[in-house]
Amino acid sequence: MNDYCDVTYQSLNGKRVIISGGASGIGAELVKAYIAQGASVAFLDIDRTAGESLASELGDKARFYFCDVRDISRLQAVIADIEVAQGPTQVLINNAGLDDRHTLEELTPDYWDNCQAINLRHHVFATQAVLPAMKAEGQGAVINLGSISWMRGRPGMVGYTAAKAAINGLTRTLAQELGEHGIRVNSLVPGAILTERQERLWLTPEVNQRFLDQQALKFRLRADDVARLALFLGSDESRGCTGQNFIVDAGLTLN
């Protein structure tokens, strides 16, 4: 288990951070990583039980807020509440997402719209909600969670891959638009990450070996591999980085 103390980012100590989808998987690891660096973290999730459990485990610097990111009015109201309690947001990580599988034949307009709401739309409106505070401070970091699935043209999840591809364009446009205010916008793009959900739903020995065969680095990535890069992107050490995709995939996209 990573305690995130091998490298200390002094600029993250006391930083005010919001993370969506922070109760489990990669999101929970992001929360733990920023807390370990001394940041104050508010995290949102639709899973109340898991969120409250994680907040209890991490102590006073972690605050959990129940929120369905598909409800934009509620999302922006929660962010406003967080900024009253915690202060102006300095780092926003748009992480919430859901990579359920589906075929093109079974896809419906409602399913498609729901997929975009879970995986893309909230990135835009959460950023809109923290923008006044970041502009007032003349700085900020927004990190959008992408996926290499769209780069690899993964079948059986067209709603998800379309949303994740759009995050690339969204990130580049917002980086250009918000750069004059000192706000950096980057996309953190995970590869095949072993999470509890992935292991429970899809992992078999054959799938595991297939990823290892295709990757340049012959070990399976875990959520802490993503979290370490997220710390860099939220810190002042990445002050010159914006509008970019930062890929953590052990070389899977080389094939």
Helices and strands as residue ranges (DSSP letters): G 10-12, E 16-20, H 25-36, E 40-45, H 48-58, E 62-66, H 72-86, E 91-94, H 109-116, I 117-121, H 122-137, E 140-145, H 158-178, G 179-181, E 183-190, E 193-194, H 196-201, H 205-214, E 221-222, H 223-234, G 236-238, E 245-248, G 252-254
